[in-house]
Amino acid sequence: MIMHQTTITSSSKNTVLSIPHIAYTNYEQENFSYARVYEENEQYNEIAPHILLYIDNNYNIILPKHGNINIKLDPLPKSLYILFLRHPEGFLLKHIAQYATELEVIYRVVSARRNNTVIKRIITEITNPTNNMLHKNLSIIRAAFIKALGLEEAQNYIPVHCKRSEEYVKLGKAYIQLPWTLQ
């Protein structure tokens, strides 16, 4: 097993995504349980008292100030949500294609999928501005938070936008704790 970092630079806003990943031999890949990818590297992270949104090492979205509610999302909407959390400044939805590489890396980590063709197809579909898949996944994110918190409280956690402006999560970066694999 070989551990190394992947660094990806997004040309749009000079952001750098550095996600550790593990390269495996063919034998290890065939006999590998993705549920244990970071088992040997997991460290217990204390949740700071000011944290309002915490993503644990299993990529569960937890809200500590709301009784540790776990927001249930499938890997694709969860990856999209994490992309928004990583960019507190927000971005225009019509420019989502500029974040395709970063979204792909996040999706690979969160979903633990192996099939490159399927992953590329999914990311291409969601970052295509003429496809409705992006808006469908944003609706899934909004519905999950509204169901868990109610409309008024969910407004701080869901991606919001005004016409012709960036879509972003109101919750500041200081109130979010991500696992080391997504920082």
N, C-alpha and C positions, 0 to 999 in steps of 0.2 A: 504494500500500500504506500502510495506517495502522496504527500500533502503539499499543495502549493496554492498561491493566490491567483485569482484572475482579476485583472484591472482593466476596466472598460471606461473610456473617456467619451462623454457625450459632447458632440461639437456644438450643440445648441446653446448650452449655458455653462460650458466648461465644468461640468460635474463629473466626478470620478466615482465609479462603483467598484469597490474592492470586496469580492466575496471569496472566502476560502472554499476550496473544494478538494475532493480527493480523487485521485486517479487510481484505478484498480486494474490488475492484470485480468485477462480474459476469464481465468478460472474464478477469481474473486467476484467479477461481475455476474457470472452465472449463479453463484451461490451467495449472493449478497442480499440482505434484508434492508430495504431502504428506510425502514422505521428506525434503524440503528446507525444512520450515517454519521452522526456527530457524537455518538455515545461516549467514545473515549475522550472527547474534547469538551463535553458539556460541563459547565460550571454552574453552581447554584448562584443565581443572581438575586440579590435582595432587591425588593421593589422599594424605591425611595418614596417617602411619604407624599411628595407632591405629584407623583406619576398618576395620570388619569387614564392612560391607555398603555397596556403592557402586552408585548407579544413574546410568548415563552419559547423555549427551545424546540417545541413541537409545532410552532407556528399557530398556536391558538391565540385569538385576540381576546384579551381579558381586560375588563374594566374594574379596577380595584375599588374605586370610590362608589361603585354601584353593586356592592356585595359580590365582587369577583364574577360578574356575569361574563359568560363565554359567548362571544358573537360567532355563530356558526355560518361559515361561508365555504363554498367549494374552492378548490385551488386557484382557478382563474380569477374570480372576483376578489379573492383574498390577495392575490399577487398584484392586481390592479390597485387595490386599496393601499397596499404597502408601497407601491410606486408613488401614490399621492403623499403618503407619510414621509417618504424620503425627499420630497420636493415641497417643503412648506410654502415656498414662494408661488406655487401653482404653475400651471401651464395651460395653454389653449388646447382644447380637445382636437381641433383640426390639425394640430401639430403633434399628435400622439405618436406618429410614425418616427419622430426624432428620438423617442424613448423606447423603440422596439427592442434594441439590444439589451438595455437594462431590464425591461419587462421580461424578456426571455430568460435572463439569468435568474431573476427572482422566481419566475414560474418554475424553472428547473429545480430550484432549491425547495420551494414550497410543495410542489406536486410530487417530486421524486420520480417523474416519468423518465423513461429511457429512450423512447422512440423519437429520434431527431426529426424525422419527417412529420410526425404528428405535432410535435412542439412547434416547429417552424410554421406549419399550416395554421395552427391556433393563433399564434402571435401575429401572423400576417393578416388573418381575418379581423382580429380585435383592433389592430392599428390601421386598418383601412377606413378612412373617413367616410367612404360611401357605403360602408356596411353598417348595419344597425347593431352589431354585436357589442360594441363599446357601450352604447346607451343601455342596452339590455343588462349588461353587467353592472353598470352604475345604478340602475334601478334595483337590482338584487342587493347591492350594498346598502342602499338607502332603506329598503324594506327590512333588512335584517336589523339595522340599528333602530329604526322606528318601532319595530315589533318588540325589541328588548327594552327600549328606554322611553318610548312615547315620542311624539313629534317634536315637542319643544326642546327636550333635553338632547335628542338625537342631532339637532342642528349643529352642535359643537363638534360632532364626530364624522358627519357625512360630507362628502365633497359637494361644495356649493359654488355657484358662479353667477355672474351678472352677464348680460348680453355683451359679447365682444370682449370679455375679460377672462383672465385665467381661472380655471377651476382649481380649488384648493380645499384643504381641510382646515377649519377654523382653529382647531386645537393646535397650540403652539408646539414646536419641536421640543421645548424644555419639558413638556408634560407627557412625552412619548418615550417608551423604553423598548428598543428593538434587541433581539438576540445578536450576538457577535457575528453570526453568519450573514446578517442583513445590514450591518452598519457600514 
